[in-house]
Amino acid sequence: MADTRRLLNGLRDYHATLTRHHQVLSAEYLSLERRYHALRHVYEGDAAEQFKAGWGRTDANFREYIGRGQVIMRLLEERIEALEAANQPSGELP
């Protein structure tokens, strides 16, 4: 039989790592986004239009990545709660 405490600890670690990753990534992306918005006010011409299109794709992909990560974090939270309940000393599930 599997040791659910080991699984619980692994899920907690994974959740914490994923949370930190998303916090750092979001902060870095916000900084990059601010720089892009400052650049777009002074950058003109065909190259600027191509860059704008590329930025739009990057922005959409980033937001999708963050959204999917949040779904994973919520799923991990649910599993962690279920394992915590299963590991109660009484051994009874809610």
PDB file as gemmi writes it, atoms N, CA and C in Angstrom:
CRYST1    1.000    1.000    1.000  90.00  90.00  90.00 P 1                      
ATOM      1  N   MET A   1       0.834  -1.173   0.000  1.00  0.00           N  
ATOM      2  CA  MET A   1       0.000   0.000   0.000  1.00  0.00           C  
ATOM      3  C   MET A   1       0.887   1.246   0.000  1.00  0.00           C  
ATOM      4  N   ALA A   2       0.444   2.264  -0.713  1.00  0.00           N  
ATOM      5  CA  ALA A   2       1.212   3.496  -0.845  1.00  0.00           C  
ATOM      6  C   ALA A   2       1.182   4.294   0.455  1.00  0.00           C  
ATOM      7  N   ASP A   3       2.291   4.968   0.728  1.00  0.00           N  
ATOM      8  CA  ASP A   3       2.367   5.840   1.892  1.00  0.00           C  
ATOM      9  C   ASP A   3       1.814   7.203   1.479  1.00  0.00           C  
ATOM     10  N   THR A   4       0.591   7.481   1.907  1.00  0.00           N  
ATOM     11  CA  THR A   4      -0.062   8.722   1.493  1.00  0.00           C  
ATOM     12  C   THR A   4       0.610   9.954   2.078  1.00  0.00           C  
ATOM     13  N   ARG A   5       1.355   9.793   3.175  1.00  0.00           N  
ATOM     14  CA  ARG A   5       2.066  10.947   3.737  1.00  0.00           C  
ATOM     15  C   ARG A   5       3.174  11.402   2.797  1.00  0.00           C  
ATOM     16  N   ARG A   6       3.848  10.456   2.173  1.00  0.00           N  
ATOM     17  CA  ARG A   6       4.892  10.819   1.195  1.00  0.00           C  
ATOM     18  C   ARG A   6       4.269  11.530  -0.002  1.00  0.00           C  
ATOM     19  N   LEU A   7       3.142  11.003  -0.467  1.00  0.00           N  
ATOM     20  CA  LEU A   7       2.442  11.643  -1.573  1.00  0.00           C  
ATOM     21  C   LEU A   7       1.984  13.040  -1.172  1.00  0.00           C  
ATOM     22  N   LEU A   8       1.442  13.177   0.013  1.00  0.00           N  
ATOM     23  CA  LEU A   8       0.981  14.474   0.508  1.00  0.00           C  
ATOM     24  C   LEU A   8       2.135  15.474   0.555  1.00  0.00           C  
ATOM     25  N   ASN A   9       3.258  15.059   1.083  1.00  0.00           N  
ATOM     26  CA  ASN A   9       4.422  15.955   1.135  1.00  0.00           C  
ATOM     27  C   ASN A   9       4.894  16.339  -0.259  1.00  0.00           C  
ATOM     28  N   GLY A  10       4.884  15.394  -1.168  1.00  0.00           N  
ATOM     29  CA  GLY A  10       5.277  15.678  -2.551  1.00  0.00           C  
ATOM     30  C   GLY A  10       4.332  16.666  -3.220  1.00  0.00           C  
ATOM     31  N   LEU A  11       3.040  16.488  -2.986  1.00  0.00           N  
ATOM     32  CA  LEU A  11       2.061  17.415  -3.559  1.00  0.00           C  
ATOM     33  C   LEU A  11       2.198  18.806  -2.957  1.00  0.00           C  
ATOM     34  N   ARG A  12       2.452  18.874  -1.663  1.00  0.00           N  
ATOM     35  CA  ARG A  12       2.665  20.179  -1.020  1.00  0.00           C  
ATOM     36  C   ARG A  12       3.885  20.882  -1.611  1.00  0.00           C  
ATOM     37  N   ASP A  13       4.972  20.124  -1.774  1.00  0.00           N  
ATOM     38  CA  ASP A  13       6.187  20.699  -2.355  1.00  0.00           C  
ATOM     39  C   ASP A  13       5.944  21.181  -3.779  1.00  0.00           C  
ATOM     40  N   TYR A  14       5.264  20.350  -4.562  1.00  0.00           N  
ATOM     41  CA  TYR A  14       4.969  20.708  -5.952  1.00  0.00           C  
ATOM     42  C   TYR A  14       4.099  21.966  -6.001  1.00  0.00           C  
ATOM     43  N   HIS A  15       3.081  22.025  -5.156  1.00  0.00           N  
ATOM     44  CA  HIS A  15       2.199  23.190  -5.116  1.00  0.00           C  
ATOM     45  C   HIS A  15       2.986  24.444  -4.745  1.00  0.00           C  
ATOM     46  N   ALA A  16       3.840  24.347  -3.742  1.00  0.00           N  
ATOM     47  CA  ALA A  16       4.644  25.500  -3.318  1.00  0.00           C  
ATOM     48  C   ALA A  16       5.587  25.958  -4.429  1.00  0.00           C  
ATOM     49  N   THR A  17       6.210  25.003  -5.103  1.00  0.00           N  
ATOM     50  CA  THR A  17       7.118  25.337  -6.198  1.00  0.00           C  
ATOM     51  C   THR A  17       6.367  25.978  -7.351  1.00  0.00           C  
ATOM     52  N   LEU A  18       5.242  25.417  -7.709  1.00  0.00           N  
ATOM     53  CA  LEU A  18       4.430  25.972  -8.797  1.00  0.00           C  
ATOM     54  C   LEU A  18       3.927  27.368  -8.447  1.00  0.00           C  
ATOM     55  N   THR A  19       3.533  27.574  -7.210  1.00  0.00           N  
ATOM     56  CA  THR A  19       3.062  28.887  -6.769  1.00  0.00           C  
ATOM     57  C   THR A  19       4.182  29.921  -6.877  1.00  0.00           C  
ATOM     58  N   ARG A  20       5.364  29.569  -6.380  1.00  0.00           N  
ATOM     59  CA  ARG A  20       6.514  30.495  -6.477  1.00  0.00           C  
ATOM     60  C   ARG A  20       6.848  30.784  -7.933  1.00  0.00           C  
ATOM     61  N   HIS A  21       6.852  29.757  -8.751  1.00  0.00           N  
ATOM     62  CA  HIS A  21       7.155  29.916 -10.183  1.00  0.00           C  
ATOM     63  C   HIS A  21       6.186  30.911 -10.819  1.00  0.00           C  
ATOM     64  N   HIS A  22       4.912  30.747 -10.544  1.00  0.00           N  
ATOM     65  CA  HIS A  22       3.918  31.638 -11.144  1.00  0.00           C  
ATOM     66  C   HIS A  22       4.025  33.054 -10.603  1.00  0.00           C  
ATOM     67  N   GLN A  23       4.362  33.217  -9.338  1.00  0.00           N  
ATOM     68  CA  GLN A  23       4.527  34.548  -8.776  1.00  0.00           C  
ATOM     69  C   GLN A  23       5.701  35.270  -9.432  1.00  0.00           C  
ATOM     70  N   VAL A  24       6.822  34.580  -9.542  1.00  0.00           N  
ATOM     71  CA  VAL A  24       8.010  35.183 -10.154  1.00  0.00           C  
ATOM     72  C   VAL A  24       7.756  35.463 -11.628  1.00  0.00           C  
ATOM     73  N   LEU A  25       7.204  34.504 -12.327  1.00  0.00           N  
ATOM     74  CA  LEU A  25       6.932  34.663 -13.754  1.00  0.00           C  
ATOM     75  C   LEU A  25       5.965  35.811 -14.005  1.00  0.00           C  
ATOM     76  N   SER A  26       4.930  35.908 -13.211  1.00  0.00           N  
ATOM     77  CA  SER A  26       3.954  36.991 -13.384  1.00  0.00           C  
ATOM     78  C   SER A  26       4.588  38.356 -13.130  1.00  0.00           C  
ATOM     79  N   ALA A  27       5.411  38.460 -12.111  1.00  0.00           N  
ATOM     80  CA  ALA A  27       6.087  39.725 -11.810  1.00  0.00           C  
ATOM     81  C   ALA A  27       7.036  40.115 -12.940  1.00  0.00           C  
ATOM     82  N   GLU A  28       7.788  39.146 -13.435  1.00  0.00           N  
ATOM     83  CA  GLU A  28       8.712  39.420 -14.536  1.00  0.00           C  
ATOM     84  C   GLU A  28       7.958  39.808 -15.806  1.00  0.00           C  
ATOM     85  N   TYR A  29       6.860  39.122 -16.056  1.00  0.00           N  
ATOM     86  CA  TYR A  29       6.086  39.424 -17.250  1.00  0.00           C  
ATOM     87  C   TYR A  29       5.454  40.808 -17.152  1.00  0.00           C  
ATOM     88  N   LEU A  30       4.988  41.184 -15.970  1.00  0.00           N  
ATOM     89  CA  LEU A  30       4.420  42.513 -15.782  1.00  0.00           C  
ATOM     90  C   LEU A  30       5.456  43.584 -16.091  1.00  0.00           C  
ATOM     91  N   SER A  31       6.678  43.369 -15.657  1.00  0.00           N  
ATOM     92  CA  SER A  31       7.766  44.300 -15.949  1.00  0.00           C  
ATOM     93  C   SER A  31       8.014  44.383 -17.456  1.00  0.00           C  
ATOM     94  N   LEU A  32       8.040  43.239 -18.109  1.00  0.00           N  
ATOM     95  CA  LEU A  32       8.236  43.200 -19.554  1.00  0.00           C  
ATOM     96  C   LEU A  32       7.078  43.879 -20.279  1.00  0.00           C  
ATOM     97  N   GLU A  33       5.872  43.654 -19.806  1.00  0.00           N  
ATOM     98  CA  GLU A  33       4.685  44.262 -20.419  1.00  0.00           C  
ATOM     99  C   GLU A  33       4.740  45.788 -20.319  1.00  0.00           C  
ATOM    100  N   ARG A  34       5.171  46.289 -19.187  1.00  0.00           N  
ATOM    101  CA  ARG A  34       5.307  47.745 -19.019  1.00  0.00           C  
ATOM    102  C   ARG A  34       6.325  48.310 -20.008  1.00  0.00           C  
ATOM    103  N   ARG A  35       7.413  47.598 -20.189  1.00  0.00           N  
ATOM    104  CA  ARG A  35       8.437  48.054 -21.139  1.00  0.00           C  
ATOM    105  C   ARG A  35       7.895  48.036 -22.561  1.00  0.00           C  
ATOM    106  N   TYR A  36       7.120  47.006 -22.890  1.00  0.00           N  
ATOM    107  CA  TYR A  36       6.530  46.940 -24.223  1.00  0.00           C  
ATOM    108  C   TYR A  36       5.598  48.133 -24.449  1.00  0.00           C  
ATOM    109  N   HIS A  37       4.763  48.436 -23.470  1.00  0.00           N  
ATOM    110  CA  HIS A  37       3.831  49.549 -23.629  1.00  0.00           C  
ATOM    111  C   HIS A  37       4.564  50.880 -23.784  1.00  0.00           C  
ATOM    112  N   ALA A  38       5.672  51.051 -23.093  1.00  0.00           N  
ATOM    113  CA  ALA A  38       6.476  52.260 -23.266  1.00  0.00           C  
ATOM    114  C   ALA A  38       7.098  52.294 -24.656  1.00  0.00           C  
ATOM    115  N   LEU A  39       7.557  51.151 -25.138  1.00  0.00           N  
ATOM    116  CA  LEU A  39       8.182  51.065 -26.459  1.00  0.00           C  
ATOM    117  C   LEU A  39       7.179  51.330 -27.571  1.00  0.00           C  
ATOM    118  N   ARG A  40       5.995  50.798 -27.445  1.00  0.00           N  
ATOM    119  CA  ARG A  40       5.043  50.905 -28.556  1.00  0.00           C  
ATOM    120  C   ARG A  40       4.631  52.344 -28.836  1.00  0.00           C  
ATOM    121  N   HIS A  41       4.794  53.235 -27.860  1.00  0.00           N  
ATOM    122  CA  HIS A  41       4.454  54.644 -28.080  1.00  0.00           C  
ATOM    123  C   HIS A  41       5.516  55.377 -28.899  1.00  0.00           C  
ATOM    124  N   VAL A  42       6.706  54.822 -29.007  1.00  0.00           N  
ATOM    125  CA  VAL A  42       7.775  55.490 -29.759  1.00  0.00           C  
ATOM    126  C   VAL A  42       8.253  54.673 -30.957  1.00  0.00           C  
ATOM    127  N   TYR A  43       7.853  53.414 -31.042  1.00  0.00           N  
ATOM    128  CA  TYR A  43       8.299  52.519 -32.114  1.00  0.00           C  
ATOM    129  C   TYR A  43       7.264  52.554 -33.224  1.00  0.00           C  
ATOM    130  N   GLU A  44       7.712  52.866 -34.462  1.00  0.00           N  
ATOM    131  CA  GLU A  44       6.783  53.017 -35.574  1.00  0.00           C  
ATOM    132  C   GLU A  44       7.268  52.247 -36.790  1.00  0.00           C  
ATOM    133  N   GLY A  45       6.400  52.126 -37.767  1.00  0.00           N  
ATOM    134  CA  GLY A  45       6.769  51.519 -39.037  1.00  0.00           C  
ATOM    135  C   GLY A  45       6.379  50.058 -39.132  1.00  0.00           C  
ATOM    136  N   ASP A  46       6.852  49.445 -40.250  1.00  0.00           N  
ATOM    137  CA  ASP A  46       6.520  48.041 -40.517  1.00  0.00           C  
ATOM    138  C   ASP A  46       7.054  47.108 -39.426  1.00  0.00           C  
ATOM    139  N   ALA A  47       8.273  47.371 -38.992  1.00  0.00           N  
ATOM    140  CA  ALA A  47       8.858  46.514 -37.949  1.00  0.00           C  
ATOM    141  C   ALA A  47       8.040  46.598 -36.670  1.00  0.00           C  
ATOM    142  N   ALA A  48       7.538  47.780 -36.355  1.00  0.00           N  
ATOM    143  CA  ALA A  48       6.720  47.947 -35.158  1.00  0.00           C  
ATOM    144  C   ALA A  48       5.429  47.143 -35.275  1.00  0.00           C  
ATOM    145  N   GLU A  49       4.840  47.124 -36.466  1.00  0.00           N  
ATOM    146  CA  GLU A  49       3.605  46.359 -36.674  1.00  0.00           C  
ATOM    147  C   GLU A  49       3.864  44.857 -36.547  1.00  0.00           C  
ATOM    148  N   GLN A  50       4.978  44.393 -37.064  1.00  0.00           N  
ATOM    149  CA  GLN A  50       5.321  42.970 -36.938  1.00  0.00           C  
ATOM    150  C   GLN A  50       5.582  42.617 -35.478  1.00  0.00           C  
ATOM    151  N   PHE A  51       6.285  43.510 -34.791  1.00  0.00           N  
ATOM    152  CA  PHE A  51       6.564  43.271 -33.379  1.00  0.00           C  
ATOM    153  C   PHE A  51       5.267  43.245 -32.574  1.00  0.00           C  
ATOM    154  N   LYS A  52       4.356  44.154 -32.910  1.00  0.00           N  
ATOM    155  CA  LYS A  52       3.065  44.211 -32.216  1.00  0.00           C  
ATOM    156  C   LYS A  52       2.304  42.900 -32.393  1.00  0.00           C  
ATOM    157  N   ALA A  53       2.309  42.352 -33.586  1.00  0.00           N  
ATOM    158  CA  ALA A  53       1.624  41.078 -33.837  1.00  0.00           C  
ATOM    159  C   ALA A  53       2.275  39.954 -33.037  1.00  0.00           C  
ATOM    160  N   GLY A  54       3.587  39.937 -33.028  1.00  0.00           N  
ATOM    161  CA  GLY A  54       4.310  38.924 -32.259  1.00  0.00           C  
ATOM    162  C   GLY A  54       4.049  39.062 -30.768  1.00  0.00           C  
ATOM    163  N   TRP A  55       3.989  40.311 -30.308  1.00  0.00           N  
ATOM    164  CA  TRP A  55       3.697  40.538 -28.897  1.00  0.00           C  
ATOM    165  C   TRP A  55       2.303  40.039 -28.553  1.00  0.00           C  
ATOM    166  N   GLY A  56       1.363  40.250 -29.426  1.00  0.00           N  
ATOM    167  CA  GLY A  56      -0.003  39.790 -29.188  1.00  0.00           C  
ATOM    168  C   GLY A  56      -0.063  38.285 -28.995  1.00  0.00           C  
ATOM    169  N   ARG A  57       0.683  37.551 -29.819  1.00  0.00           N  
ATOM    170  CA  ARG A  57       0.733  36.085 -29.674  1.00  0.00           C  
ATOM    171  C   ARG A  57       1.416  35.693 -28.368  1.00  0.00           C  
ATOM    172  N   THR A  58       2.493  36.369 -28.048  1.00  0.00           N  
ATOM    173  CA  THR A  58       3.207  36.087 -26.803  1.00  0.00           C  
ATOM    174  C   THR A  58       2.310  36.336 -25.600  1.00  0.00           C  
ATOM    175  N   ASP A  59       1.607  37.441 -25.622  1.00  0.00           N  
ATOM    176  CA  ASP A  59       0.715  37.783 -24.522  1.00  0.00           C  
ATOM    177  C   ASP A  59      -0.385  36.737 -24.361  1.00  0.00           C  
ATOM    178  N   ALA A  60      -0.983  36.319 -25.465  1.00  0.00           N  
ATOM    179  CA  ALA A  60      -2.046  35.307 -25.408  1.00  0.00           C  
ATOM    180  C   ALA A  60      -1.502  33.984 -24.870  1.00  0.00           C  
ATOM    181  N   ASN A  61      -0.333  33.587 -25.343  1.00  0.00           N  
ATOM    182  CA  ASN A  61       0.271  32.333 -24.874  1.00  0.00           C  
ATOM    183  C   ASN A  61       0.619  32.401 -23.390  1.00  0.00           C  
ATOM    184  N   PHE A  62       1.139  33.538 -22.953  1.00  0.00           N  
ATOM    185  CA  PHE A  62       1.480  33.692 -21.546  1.00  0.00           C  
ATOM    186  C   PHE A  62       0.235  33.592 -20.670  1.00  0.00           C  
ATOM    187  N   ARG A  63      -0.809  34.287 -21.061  1.00  0.00           N  
ATOM    188  CA  ARG A  63      -2.045  34.259 -20.272  1.00  0.00           C  
ATOM    189  C   ARG A  63      -2.656  32.857 -20.228  1.00  0.00           C  
ATOM    190  N   GLU A  64      -2.552  32.127 -21.319  1.00  0.00           N  
ATOM    191  CA  GLU A  64      -3.033  30.747 -21.325  1.00  0.00           C  
ATOM    192  C   GLU A  64      -2.208  29.881 -20.381  1.00  0.00           C  
ATOM    193  N   TYR A  65      -0.893  30.055 -20.406  1.00  0.00           N  
ATOM    194  CA  TYR A  65       0.001  29.302 -19.529  1.00  0.00           C  
ATOM    195  C   TYR A  65      -0.328  29.560 -18.065  1.00  0.00           C  
ATOM    196  N   ILE A  66      -0.495  30.830 -17.712  1.00  0.00           N  
ATOM    197  CA  ILE A  66      -0.821  31.192 -16.331  1.00  0.00           C  
ATOM    198  C   ILE A  66      -2.176  30.606 -15.947  1.00  0.00           C  
ATOM    199  N   GLY A  67      -3.146  30.705 -16.827  1.00  0.00           N  
ATOM    200  CA  GLY A  67      -4.468  30.161 -16.540  1.00  0.00           C  
ATOM    201  C   GLY A  67      -4.447  28.664 -16.310  1.00  0.00           C  
ATOM    202  N   ARG A  68      -3.713  27.951 -17.132  1.00  0.00           N  
ATOM    203  CA  ARG A  68      -3.621  26.498 -16.953  1.00  0.00           C  
ATOM    204  C   ARG A  68      -2.874  26.139 -15.677  1.00  0.00           C  
ATOM    205  N   GLY A  69      -1.879  26.931 -15.341  1.00  0.00           N  
ATOM    206  CA  GLY A  69      -1.164  26.706 -14.089  1.00  0.00           C  
ATOM    207  C   GLY A  69      -2.062  26.903 -12.887  1.00  0.00           C  
ATOM    208  N   GLN A  70      -2.944  27.884 -12.970  1.00  0.00           N  
ATOM    209  CA  GLN A  70      -3.877  28.121 -11.865  1.00  0.00           C  
ATOM    210  C   GLN A  70      -4.851  26.955 -11.720  1.00  0.00           C  
ATOM    211  N   VAL A  71      -5.247  26.367 -12.834  1.00  0.00           N  
ATOM    212  CA  VAL A  71      -6.119  25.189 -12.776  1.00  0.00           C  
ATOM    213  C   VAL A  71      -5.390  24.044 -12.077  1.00  0.00           C  
ATOM    214  N   ILE A  72      -4.126  23.856 -12.417  1.00  0.00           N  
ATOM    215  CA  ILE A  72      -3.330  22.793 -11.787  1.00  0.00           C  
ATOM    216  C   ILE A  72      -3.183  23.065 -10.292  1.00  0.00           C  
ATOM    217  N   MET A  73      -2.938  24.315  -9.926  1.00  0.00           N  
ATOM    218  CA  MET A  73      -2.783  24.642  -8.504  1.00  0.00           C  
ATOM    219  C   MET A  73      -4.073  24.368  -7.731  1.00  0.00           C  
ATOM    220  N   ARG A  74      -5.225  24.702  -8.315  1.00  0.00           N  
ATOM    221  CA  ARG A  74      -6.501  24.413  -7.639  1.00  0.00           C  
ATOM    222  C   ARG A  74      -6.702  22.901  -7.491  1.00  0.00           C  
ATOM    223  N   LEU A  75      -6.360  22.151  -8.519  1.00  0.00           N  
ATOM    224  CA  LEU A  75      -6.475  20.692  -8.453  1.00  0.00           C  
ATOM    225  C   LEU A  75      -5.560  20.137  -7.361  1.00  0.00           C  
ATOM    226  N   LEU A  76      -4.346  20.646  -7.291  1.00  0.00           N  
ATOM    227  CA  LEU A  76      -3.421  20.215  -6.245  1.00  0.00           C  
ATOM    228  C   LEU A  76      -3.973  20.531  -4.861  1.00  0.00           C  
ATOM    229  N   GLU A  77      -4.553  21.716  -4.708  1.00  0.00           N  
ATOM    230  CA  GLU A  77      -5.134  22.093  -3.418  1.00  0.00           C  
ATOM    231  C   GLU A  77      -6.229  21.108  -3.007  1.00  0.00           C  
ATOM    232  N   GLU A  78      -7.078  20.723  -3.967  1.00  0.00           N  
ATOM    233  CA  GLU A  78      -8.141  19.759  -3.667  1.00  0.00           C  
ATOM    234  C   GLU A  78      -7.565  18.413  -3.239  1.00  0.00           C  
ATOM    235  N   ARG A  79      -6.541  17.967  -3.952  1.00  0.00           N  
ATOM    236  CA  ARG A  79      -5.932  16.670  -3.628  1.00  0.00           C  
ATOM    237  C   ARG A  79      -5.214  16.718  -2.286  1.00  0.00           C  
ATOM    238  N   ILE A  80      -4.574  17.832  -2.007  1.00  0.00           N  
ATOM    239  CA  ILE A  80      -3.893  17.998  -0.721  1.00  0.00           C  
ATOM    240  C   ILE A  80      -4.909  17.948   0.417  1.00  0.00           C  
ATOM    241  N   GLU A  81      -6.017  18.657   0.260  1.00  0.00           N  
ATOM    242  CA  GLU A  81      -7.055  18.647   1.284  1.00  0.00           C  
ATOM    243  C   GLU A  81      -7.599  17.232   1.492  1.00  0.00           C  
ATOM    244  N   ALA A  82      -7.810  16.502   0.412  1.00  0.00           N  
ATOM    245  CA  ALA A  82      -8.335  15.136   0.525  1.00  0.00           C  
ATOM    246  C   ALA A  82      -7.342  14.220   1.237  1.00  0.00           C  
ATOM    247  N   LEU A  83      -6.066  14.354   0.917  1.00  0.00           N  
ATOM    248  CA  LEU A  83      -5.054  13.528   1.579  1.00  0.00           C  
ATOM    249  C   LEU A  83      -4.883  13.919   3.042  1.00  0.00           C  
ATOM    250  N   GLU A  84      -4.989  15.210   3.336  1.00  0.00           N  
ATOM    251  CA  GLU A  84      -4.913  15.636   4.733  1.00  0.00           C  
ATOM    252  C   GLU A  84      -6.053  15.018   5.523  1.00  0.00           C  
ATOM    253  N   ALA A  85      -7.231  14.991   4.939  1.00  0.00           N  
ATOM    254  CA  ALA A  85      -8.380  14.384   5.610  1.00  0.00           C  
ATOM    255  C   ALA A  85      -8.162  12.880   5.790  1.00  0.00           C  
ATOM    256  N   ALA A  86      -7.601  12.232   4.800  1.00  0.00           N  
ATOM    257  CA  ALA A  86      -7.357  10.786   4.870  1.00  0.00           C  
ATOM    258  C   ALA A  86      -6.294  10.446   5.897  1.00  0.00           C  
ATOM    259  N   ASN A  87      -5.417  11.365   6.176  1.00  0.00           N  
ATOM    260  CA  ASN A  87      -4.329  11.129   7.129  1.00  0.00           C  
ATOM    261  C   ASN A  87      -4.656  11.603   8.541  1.00  0.00           C  
ATOM    262  N   GLN A  88      -5.901  11.959   8.797  1.00  0.00           N  
ATOM    263  CA  GLN A  88      -6.308  12.334  10.153  1.00  0.00           C  
ATOM    264  C   GLN A  88      -6.122  11.136  11.085  1.00  0.00           C  
ATOM    265  N   PRO A  89      -5.765  11.391  12.339  1.00  0.00           N  
ATOM    266  CA  PRO A  89      -5.537  10.296  13.279  1.00  0.00           C  
ATOM    267  C   PRO A  89      -6.737   9.358  13.431  1.00  0.00           C  
ATOM    268  N   SER A  90      -7.935   9.890  13.308  1.00  0.00           N  
ATOM    269  CA  SER A  90      -9.118   9.045  13.454  1.00  0.00           C  
ATOM    270  C   SER A  90      -9.257   8.088  12.278  1.00  0.00           C  
ATOM    271  N   GLY A  91      -8.617   8.454  11.150  1.00  0.00           N  
ATOM    272  CA  GLY A  91      -8.696   7.592   9.971  1.00  0.00           C  
ATOM    273  C   GLY A  91     -10.010   7.684   9.241  1.00  0.00           C  
ATOM    274  N   GLU A  92     -10.875   8.586   9.692  1.00  0.00           N  
ATOM    275  CA  GLU A  92     -12.175   8.714   9.058  1.00  0.00           C  
ATOM    276  C   GLU A  92     -12.129   9.796   8.008  1.00  0.00           C  
ATOM    277  N   LEU A  93     -12.765   9.540   6.894  1.00  0.00           N  
ATOM    278  CA  LEU A  93     -12.897  10.530   5.841  1.00  0.00           C  
ATOM    279  C   LEU A  93     -14.123  11.369   6.120  1.00  0.00           C  
ATOM    280  N   PRO A  94     -14.072  12.645   5.779  1.00  0.00           N  
ATOM    281  CA  PRO A  94     -15.243  13.506   6.011  1.00  0.00           C  
ATOM    282  C   PRO A  94     -16.409  13.091   5.124  1.00  0.00           C  
TER     283      PRO A  94                                                      
END                                                                             
